[in-house]
Amino acid sequence: MSNPRTSSGLPNQLFIDGRFVDAADGDTLASINPHDNSVLVDVAMAGAVDVDRAVAAAHRAFPAWRNLPAAERGRILLKAADLIESQAEELARVESLDTGHPIRDSRLIDVPRTAMTFRYFAGMADKVQGDQIPVDAGFLNYTLREPLGVVGQVVPWNFPLMFTGWKLAPALAAGNCVVMKPAELTPLSSLLIAALLAEAGIPAGVVNVLPGLGTVAGQAIAEHPGIAKISFTGSTATGRRIVQASAGNLKKVQLELGGKGANIVFEDADLTAAVNGAAFASFHNQGQACIAGSRLVLHESIADAFLEKFIALARSIRLGNPLDPDTEMGPLTSALHRDRVLGYVEIALSQGGELLSGGRSPRGELAAGCYVEPTVVRAASWRDRIAQEEVFGPFVTVLTFRNDEEALEIANGTEYGLGGGLWTRDLQRAHRFARELHSGMVWVNCYKRVNPASPFGGNGMSGYGREMGFEVMREYTQVKSVWINVDAKIPPHYPR
């Protein structure tokens, strides 16, 4: 394997067939540090020719990888988890440089979750099994779960390290080979994971990582006839285009798209816990999370008391250089996205909303970066744009309700259905809302809890299919039904 690092210590090439290589046409794109908009490194950008090369390599590697004993695949993934932990500080530093994640989050959340995911699916590799089906007398019917073949994966820019693990680990455990496209804005940690997988013993061609533009490399992956499935995490608009592009060979599609999570606080909630939980739900990773609790839905009797505490907490959050261990919130991942988020403040005011806190970029030494202050806006109506559209930033829309029925109407009043939460001491209410919320995930007296064993995904315009847990192993396998005539007296045909 060639050295994936430049003199800066950062990877800058495509990973195809076990080697780091330049793009066929030589195209590159600067990876930008969102803290100050400086260039980190110029990274190769894959084109359609590179996708063809990667798919061909994956097809060559697939028979041996599929036939490798599942426990052996698991051992390689375990070794990868160990290597991720051994390189934790470098992975955390690179993730923070490339994305703007505060280093303490990269160290304490992103890297450990990634290692945990590889370790969990390493254990899952030899636990994928079929069923024996009771059918007609004299016949044995059983099912096999088989890998799909070569799968395409598209990783978003908000949690690139974590989502690289979420996608690679189950696909590999199931026996598939992978062609992955990380986001062009944040490709570095995905390339480092490719290097660590090679070090762990993954055979050449099994994993291919191609930074590139969505309209070029992403389109080529979605349309490629040699790819059996595509797993995409990103915007709903792009998800629709992927579905259309996948029609050529009817590839399997798994989509984890946008969200507009309702975080409901009832009158009987523990306000201190709810305030702290709502701040994490709203502002962790600068609010750049599909499952963010971006709609804060408050019972009118506690709204003022809650907001007093919540706004004070929001204003106390320390913005700063992601590499500073005291930083609690870093920059957004790009200047373009910063400007988009700030644009929603004007949209809110134009629709009668009230700016309660934030709503601007900080001045001083952070002015050169992609920073936005934690922003809290009260909407005039739950039908307003700021309560319906995904802002994907440190931007919280406040709504109030009078009773449980109104709370449920507001919570279910968007096209999305990814995650939602509620804070209450009423056990019956908690179970009722968990059942009635149109959401793939529900958190009660907590928010944004994830684990490799727990399925992750949504419905409606939030997509379909699931990451994580045993559910994702179904996403990366297909079922074959086998019939055996075990009674020689039974003719191999129906009676005439």
C-alpha positions, 0 to 999 in steps of 0.5 A: 500500500502506498503512503496515503499522506502528504507532507501535511500528514493528511490523505489526498488520494483515492483508494482503489484496489488496495492502493492510494492513487490519483484521479484518472483525470487529475482533478482535485478539490481543496479540503477547507478548514471551516475554522478559518477557511484555510486550505488543509490539502488538495484532495483527488476528485473521482470521475466516472472512469475512477468509479468504473475502476473501483467497481471492477476491483470490487467485483474481482475481490467479491468471490473470495471475500464472500467465501471467506469464513464469516468468523475470519471477516469478523476478525479483520473488522475486530482488528480494524476496531483496535487500530481505530482506537490506537489511532484515536488522537489522529482520527479525532484531530483530522475529523475536527480539522475537516468538519469543525467538530469540537475536538472533545466531541471527536475524541469522546463521541465520534472515534469511540462510536466508530470503533464500537460500530466495527466491533459490534458488526465484527461480532455480527459477521457469523450470526447471519442465518436463515430459517427452516420453513414448515411446508408440505410433508416430504419437503425441506424448505430453508432460506439462505441470506447471501451478500448482495455483491458490490454496494455503493455508499455515500457518506454525508459531511456532518459526521463523516467518520461515524457514518463511514463506520455505520456503512462499511462495517455491516456491509463488510460483515455481510460479505459485500464489497464496497465503493464508497463516496465520502462528501467532497467537503469532508473526505479525510477521515474516510480515507484514513479508515481505508488505510486502517482497514488495509492495515487490518488485512482487508483484501485489495478491492474489497473497500474502495473510497472515492472522494468526488462531487455528488453530481459526478462520482455520486451520479456514476455510483447511483447509475452504475450497472455493476452496483447492486445497492446504494446506501445514501445519507444526505438531503431529501432532494438528493435522495430523490435523484438517487432513486431515479438514477438507480432505476437502470438496473433496479438496484436496492436503495437505502435512504437516510434523509432529512429530519425536523425532529420535535422535542416535546416538553410537557408540564410535568417534565424535569425542567433541568434535565429537559433544558440540558437535553434540549441543548444537546439535541439542538446544538451538538455538532452545531445542529448539523444532524438529521436527528436534531431536536430542531423544533422545541415544542413546549407546554404553554404553562412552562414555556417561559420558565423553560426558555429563561433557562434554555436561552441562558444556556445557549448564550453560555456555549463556548464557540471557538477553534475546534482544536481547543479542548475548551470549545463547546461548539465549532464552526459550520462545515462550510461558508455556503452552509453558514450563509444558508443557516443565517438566511433562515433568520430573515425568513423567520422574521418575514413570517412574524417570528421572534428572534429570542437569541443569537441569529448572527455570526460572532465578531472578532477572531472567529469572524473569518470562520464559518461560525453561527451563534446558537440561535433560538427563534419563536415561530408564529405558527407551526406551519411556518417555513422555519417549523417545516424546513430542515435548517441543519444548523444551530437554529431552534424553532420554539412552538407552544401547545395547550394539550396532548392532542395539539402537541401530537398535531404539531409533532406530526405536522411535517413531511419528515419522520426521522426522530423525535423526543418527549420529556414527561413523568407520565408513563402512559403518555410516554408510551402513547406518544411513542406509538403515535409519533410518525417517527422512526425513532423516539426518545423519552426523557433523553434525545439523540441516543444511538447504539450499533445494536439499535436500528436507525432510520425514518419514514416519509421524506426521511427515507426508508431502510435502516442503519444499525442493529440486525435490521441493517444486516437484512439491508445488506443481504438477500434471501434465497429459498431452497426446496429439497425433496426428502421423500423418494416416494413423492414425485417431483411434480404435482399430481396430474 
